[in-house]
Amino acid sequence: MTTPYVADFATIASNGGRAEPAWLRATRREGIERFESLGFPTPRNEDWHFTSVSRIAEATFSPLRAASGQVARGELAPFTFGHAEWPSLVFVNGRYDKSLSTGVALAPGVRALDLATALRDEPALVESWLGKISPAGDRSFTALNAAFMADGAVVHIASESVVRLPLHLIFVSTSNAAKGVAHPRNLIVAGRNSKATVIESYVSIGDAGYFTNAVTEIAVEADATLAHYKIQRESQRAYHVHTIDTKQARDSHYVSFSFATGAELSRTNIYTLLDGEGCGATLNGLYMGDDEQHVDHQTNIVHAQPNCFSREIYKGILSGSAHGVFNGKVYVYPIAQKTDGKQTNNNLLLSERAKVDTKPQLEIFADDVRCTHGATVGRLDEMALFYMKSRGVTADSARRLLTYAFAADVLETIEVEAVREELERATLHRFTGESAQL
């Protein structure tokens, strides 16, 4: 099943490859060799026990090529949270589109450019980070991305900078992406004592079937705070795998929110290494699936230094024959005394056929810690339904409103008002059919 990708890599190499520095060619070669050795993961792999990627492995996807003029600016409006003035980097079918990108040069304290340009003109800008925070290791999809990464976003936030506006990275797929694969590779570095927000959106125009295999590497340096929102609203026929690796320094704070409603099959890995004393991580998310969607979230918070904290709340809503997966691990090193960690996963099943597999885990090797974890799977509260119906609310409306309330609880943790309101509006519309302002 790896043969088509190995052949594509060999074709690129035989055609002279890319004009790249030696370290990058070595990274690519290591990636394809590691992918060929590992193959695609199977349910025999513990981390993939509840998610089969056979639909990806057995399909044939061709590398997407550069193209322009495929998307009109107006078509991006549904994905910009009503703020087209936010600085943005836009990628169409995996390739940077300068004509759709706006305002990046006007964002003080931010250096943002596309990866292809950085690799060609300023390789020193990425050499220290690329592939170091998210190495291939035993991760098949990361190795595949390393072999074929062609474009993505490079974001450097200067030390001491407080960036007022969010930076929006938009990856949009069109009907021309059908049977294609893109491997976006993003690098975000938040400098010492900086504060910024980065939004990473994966969306589609049309309903093509394609494969997105993304990797985002993030470094949060000492005393910095980075809010990172990942929005996944791909085509319902798409396949989406995304790994986010974060490394944190002393007294830093990484705030993550993952919102997933698209794709036939999606997998989001969010890993963070608390590698400096006094730092913290807040990982929240909401996933919703219906019909036969499969939506999987894996989180891994590693407490490698003392006096760190982590907070995690994930919620899932599943209907039809959808299948949700949540696997969250908190790992505490022996040196990481005074760790304070809390992890929660709550799931709501709206049909008899919907199902969820949830596996919160704690692995603690320190003795002076405070860590808790828990998970729930259930249906709507019958007492609450009865109460609402007794007050004149129809049964159907009561179910929809209670479902929305379940989701709104975690959405309220989003600090960017425009993002919070848009996702609340999308959720409200999904479960009530209403589109009024909240």
N, C-alpha and C positions, 0 to 999 in steps of 0.2 A: 504493500500500500504506500510505501515511501518512494517507490520507483519514479513516478511522474515528477516529484519534486527534485529528486537527485538528477534526473535527466534535464530538467529546466536549469538547474544550477550548472551542470556541465556545459550546456549550450551557451550560457552567459560567459563562462570561463573560456570556451573555445573561440568565442567571438572577440576575445581580447579583454573581456571583463569590463570593469569600470576603472576610470583613472582615479585610483584611490591610494592612500598611504598604506604602507606595508602592514601596519598594525590592524587596519580595518579588513584588509584581505585575509589576514590570519584569523580574525574574529569570525568572518563569514565561513571560512574553511572549517574552523572548529565547530561552528553551528551546524553545518550540513552533515558533517561526520557524526556529530552527537545525535542529530535527529535520525540519521540512518541507523545508528546503533540502537537507539531507544525505540524507534517506531512510534506509532500513535498509542496513547495510553488506553488501557482496557479496564473493565470493571474489576479485574484482578488486582489492579493498583489501588491501594487503600484510599488515596485521595480522589479516585475516580470511581469508587465502588457503586455509586448511585447514578452515574452519568456515563452513558455509552456515546462515544463519538464516532460510531461506525458510519453514520450518515455523512460525516465529513471525510472519514478515511476512505470510504468506498466511492466517493464522487470524484470527478475530475474538474479541477479549477485551474484556469489559466491566469498567469500573472497579468494584472491590469497595467496598461501602458498609459503614458502621459497623454492627456487630451485637454482641450480648452473649449470654452464656449458652450459647455453642456448644461450649465445652470444659470438662469437669470437671477439677478440680485433679489427680485421680488419673491422668488421661490424660497428664499432663506427666511423670510419674515416669520413663519410659524415656529422657527427654532431659536429666535434671538431674544426671547423673553421681553419683547417690546422695547429693547434697547439696542437698536442698530448702531448707536454711537459708541458702544463698548469696543475697545480695541480687540481685534479678532484675527486669527489665522484660519483660513478656510481651505479645506482639502476636498477635492472632488474625485471620487473613485481612487482614493489613496494618494493623490498628487496635489501639491500646493497650487492654489489658484490665486495669483496676486491680484487679479482684477476684482475678486470678491472680498479680499482681506482689507481691513480698514484700521486706521488709527494707531497701529502698533508703535510707529515712530514718535507719536505724541504722548505716549505713556511714560512719564518721568520715572526713572529708576528701573525700567524694564528693558531688557534686550531680548527681542524675540525675532526669530527667523525660522525658515523651514530647514529641515535636516539636510536635504539634498544640497542646498546652498552652503550650509555650514561645513559639510563634509568636503565639498569642492573647494571652497575659498578660505575657510577658517577651521581646519581640522583640529587645531590645538584647543579650540573652544569646547570640544566635546570629548577629546581623547581621554581626559582624566576620569570621565564618568561613564561613558557609553560602554555597556556590557559589564561594568564593575558592580553596579548596584543590583542588577538583575542578570546574573550569569546563567548560562544554559543549564549547567548542572544536570539534574535528572528530570528537567521539565521539557517535554517534547515540543510544545508549542513555542516556548521561549527560544529554543534552539532553532526552530524553523524560522522564527522572526529574525534571529540574528543572521541567518544565511541570506535572507531576501530583503531585509529592511532597505527601503529606497527613499522614503520620505517620512515626514512627521514634524513635530514642533520642537524647537529648542528654545527654552525660556530661562533667562538668567535674571534674577531679581537682585539688585545691588544691595550691599550691606547698608543698614540704617534706613532703608527706603520703606515708606509706608505708601502702598499703592492704593489709591482711592477707588478706581474702577476695576471691576473684574476683567480678567483677560479670558476671552472665549476662544477655545479651539474647537472648530466645527468640522467633523468628518462626515460628508454627505455622499451617499451612494445613489446612483441613478439607474435607470433601466439598462444603460450601457454596461453596467457592472455584472449583468447576468452571466453566471458560470465563471466569474472571475474571482480572484483572491487579492487582497491588499494586506500588507504587513506594516502598518504604521508603527514607528518607533519614536517615542517622545521622551524628552529630557527636561526636567524642571529642577532648577537649583534656586533655593531661597537663601540669600546671603544672610550673614550674621545680623541679628536684631532687626530683621525686615518683617514686613507683614503684607500679605497679598492673598488674593483669591483667584484661582484658576478653575474655569469650567471646561469640562471635556465632554462634548456632545457627539454621539454617533447616531445619525439619523438617515432617513432614506426618502427619496422622491420616487414614488412608484412601488411596485411589489416584486421586484426582481429577486431571484435566488442567487446568493453570492456568499462569500466567506470573508469575514474580517478577523484578522489575527493580530492583535495589537499588544504592544508592551509599552508601559510608561515607567520611567525611572525617575525617582524624586529624591533629592537631598535637601534636608531641612537643617540648616546650620545653627550654631549656638544662639539661643535666645530668639530665634525666628518663629513666626506663626504662619502656617500655610493652610488655607481652607481650599479643599480640592473636591469639586463636585463632578461626579461622572454620571452622565445621562445616556441611557441606552434605549433608543426608540427606533431600532432598525426595522426593515421590512419583515413581515410575518413569515416570509419564506427564506430569510437569511440565517446564516450561522455566525455566531459571534463568540470569540474567545479573547479575553483581555486580562493581562497580568499587570498589576500595579505594585511595584516594589518601592518602599520608602526607607531611607536611612536617616535617623534623627540624632542630632548632637545635643549637648548639654542644654537643659532648660528650654528646649524647643517644644512646639506643640503642632501636631498634625491633625487636622480636622477633615474627615472624609465623609462624603455622603454618596451612596450609590442608588440610582433610580433605574429600574429595569422593567420595561413592559414589552419590548419588541423581540424579534427573532423567533424562529422556530425552535432553535436550540441556542442557549446562551450560557456562558460560563464566565464569571468575573472572579478573579483571584486578587485579594487585597492583602498584602503583606507589609508589615512595618517592623523595623528593628529599632528599639529604644536603646540607643548605643551611647547615651550620655546621661549622667546623673541629673535627676530632677526634671526629666522631660515627660511628655504625656501624649497620648493618642486617643482621639475620639472617632470611632468608626460607627456610622449609622447607615441604615439603608431601608428601602422599600422595594419589593418585587411583586409584580402582579402577572398572573398568567391565566389564559383561558384556552378553549378548544383543546389542542394537543401540544401546547407549548411546553418546553422544558427549560426551566430557569434555575441556575445553580450559582450560589455564592460560596466562596471559600475565603475565610479570613485567618490570618496567622499573626498574632501580636507577640513579639519576642521581647521580654524584659531582660536586657543584658547588663543593666546597671542599677544601682540602688536608688530608692526614693523616687520612683517613677509611677505614673498612674495610667490606666486605660479604662475607657468606657465604651460600651458597644451595645447598640440596640438595632436589631434587624426585624422587620416585619414582612410577612408574606400573605398575599390574598390569592387564592386559587379557585378557579371554577372550571366547568366543563370536564375535560379529561387531562387537565394540566398537571404537571409534576414539578414540584419545587424541591430544591435541595439547599440546605444550609449546613456548612461544616465550619465551625469556628474554634480555633485553638489559641489558648493563651499559654505561653511557655515562659517559665521563670527560672533564670540561671541561679546557681548557688550564691553568687555574689550579689544578686538583686534583692537585698533585704529592704524592708519597708515598701515592698510593692503593694499597690492598691489597684485591684482590677475587678471589673464587673462586666458580665456579658449576659445578654438576654436575647432570645429569639422567640417571637410569637407568630403563630400562623393561624389563618382563618380559612376554612374549607367551605365553599359555597355549594358544592354538589357532592353526590355520592361517589362519583368517579374521580374527583380530584384527590391528589395525595401529596404528601410531603415527607421527606426524610431529613431529620434534623439531628445534629450531633455536636453539641457544644462540649468542648474539652478543656480541662486544666491539667497542665503538667508542671508541677511545682517542686523545685529542688532547693528552696530556701525556707527557713523556718519562721521568719518574722515577716509574715505577709498577711494581707487581707484580700482574699479573692472569692468571688461568687460567680455562679453561672446557672442558667436555667432555660428551659424551653417549654412552650405550650403549643398544642395543636387542638383546635376545637371548632365548633360551629357557633352561629349567632346565639346570643343569650336569649333563651325563650322567655324569661321573665321581662326583659327589656322590650321584647317584641309585644308581649301581652300588654304591658303598660302603655306603649305607644298606640296600639290598636284601641285600647280602652279610652284614649283621648281623641279618637277620631281619625287617626292616621291609618291609611290603608295598609294592608299586610305587605304589599309589594314596596310601597314607599318606605315603610319602617325598616325592611330588610336592607334596602339600598342606603338609607341614611345611617344606619348602624354600621354598615360596611365602610362607608366613607369616614365615619368617626374613628373607626379602628385605624385607618390609614393616616388620618390627619394628625394623630398623636405624635408620630415620628416625623412627619413633614414639618411640624412646627419647630424642629430643631435646626432647620436651615436658616442661617442668619441673613442671607441676601434676600431682601424682601421680594424683588421681582421674580427670582427663581422659585421661592417658596409659594408665592401666589399662583404662578403659572402651573406648577406641579399639583397644587391643591385643586386648581380649576380643572386640570386634565383628569385628576382622580375623581372629582365630583361628577364630571360629565360621564366618566366611564361607568359609574355606579348609579347615577340618578337620571342621566340624560339631560341634566340642567347645565346651562352654560352662562348663567348670570354671574356678575362680579361677586366675589366673596366678600 
